[in-house]
């Protein structure tokens, strides 16, 4: 009896893991094509707070090499930098959110030439928005 229960638990676990691995968030074909058509080059990143109406861009010297700051998104949910550093990504919430670099970003703009992503953060009672801008 104990062996039968163990086999049942093993089978259920295997089925759950298989279903979880196969689950993909559906994406509109247009957004997927825009994201994966060409590599995205880092343009700028910075913060603004709800009290400030301007974009406080980080020093461009922080950006590093172009290879490290060019992202390639592939349709299979994988990606890499031009330096071949791998990452995984996925769309969520009808393509309004993208998950990559272990974080969820809201998609503000996704066009043929520009991608703007942001995440809202609350630090010490002050809300701020971290925005990243990419271009082709």
Beta strands, then each sheet from edge to edge (+ up, - down):
strand 1: 40-49
strand 2: 56-57
strand 3: 70-73
strand 4: 78-81
strand 5: 86-92
strand 6: 97-100
strand 7: 103-110
strand 8: 114-123
strand 9: 126-135
sheet 1: 2+ 1- 3+ 4- 5+ 6- 7+ 8- 9+
end
